[in-house]
Amino acid sequence: MDNSAEITRLLASAADDREQLDRIFELVYAELKAIAHRTLARNAQGTLCTTALVHEAYARLAEHGILDLRGRRHFYALCARAMRQIVIDHARRRLAGKRGGGRIVLELQEGDAIDYTQPDVLVALDAALDALDRHDPRLVELLHYRLFAGLELSEIAALYGLSLRQVQRDWKRGRIWLYRALLPDPAD
């Protein structure tokens, strides 16, 4: 059953109503779990699981109280950002007490999933996304949807109301930017 209309209605009135937010999560829980599963699919050896990722994302959103949700796209953007923060925090905890020093290599797995077994890559990716956010926030949002929410390019195109071809060009541009940002310094 398609709950899109009900979700949109609830999002429009959920600004400061915890019960509305609970209802939205109830309606999209399976979808968020599928997104988290796709996102973490390549993390076979990791300790982060899909259920924990979805529940933690909900907890982070709910703790902020007033969310000022501006529709489905904004809701999914908030979820993707929360998932990014959770994954990066998890990577930082895994790196605690360890020394870096190797070169950072970003490898996107099949389906453009991130290899979560390399916490140093995740921390470097977070810094690169923060730097890009100062220049192109919309591209960072697209990267969140793809890398952290695991959405297909066609799903992202539908959220933005853009053609698939435009989103494919943006995705390519985003990947190129990330690879350049994460390349080791040529002087090394």
Secondary structure, 3 states (H helix, E strand, C coil): CCCHHHHHHHHHHCCCCHHHHHHHHHHHHHHHHHHHHHHHCCCCCCCCCHHHHHHHHHHHHHHCCCCCCCCHHHHHHHHHHHHHHHHHHHHHHHHCCCCCCCCCCCCECHHHCECCCCHHHHHHHHHHHHHHHCCCHHHHHHHHHHHHCCCCHHHHHHHHCCCHHHHHHHHHHHHHHHHHHHCCCCCC
